[in-house]
Amino acid sequence: MKKSTEMKRSTFAIIIFSIGIVIVLVVSMAEILIEKEERRECLQWKEWSKEIKRYYLTSWQKEQCDNRGININAPVKYERRPNELSLYF
């Protein structure tokens, strides 16, 4: 009886450990793919900034490309923030 309980606990521990490893691998792979896609987007925007007159970036695009180390020579159009007081009236 004792061996059976120990075997179940060992099996359960191995299953939980395996699930943890799989989760870590999936999250790591997702992170790598997201970084790759963000880099591809920045390179596309860089090309467009060379080809299109009056091309501009939004603030989130600039932040994304700065985080990837890609400098784009284009003006940045920042979002207008609503007046905080207007939220209360």
Residue, then its C-alpha position, 0 to 999 in steps of 0.5 A: m500500500k505504501k509503495s503504491t502511494e509513493m509511486k503515485r506521488s512520484t508520477f504526479a511530481i514528474i507530470i507536474f515538472s514536465i508540464g512546467i517545462v513545456i510551459v517555459l518552452v512555449v513562453s520562451m518560443a512565443e517571446i522569440l517569435i514576438e521579438k522577431e515580428e517586432r523587428r520585421e515591422c521596424l525594418q518595414w517602417k524604416e523602408w517606408s520612411k525612405e520611400i514615402k514622403r511625409y511618413y511618420l511614426t506613432s509614439w508606440q512605433k518609435e518606442q518599439c523600434d528603439n527597444r529593438g535598436i532600430n533607428i528610423n529617420a521619421p518624425v514622431k506623431y504623439e497622441r493627443r491626451p484629453n484634458e484631464l478635467s474634461l473627464y469630470f464634466 
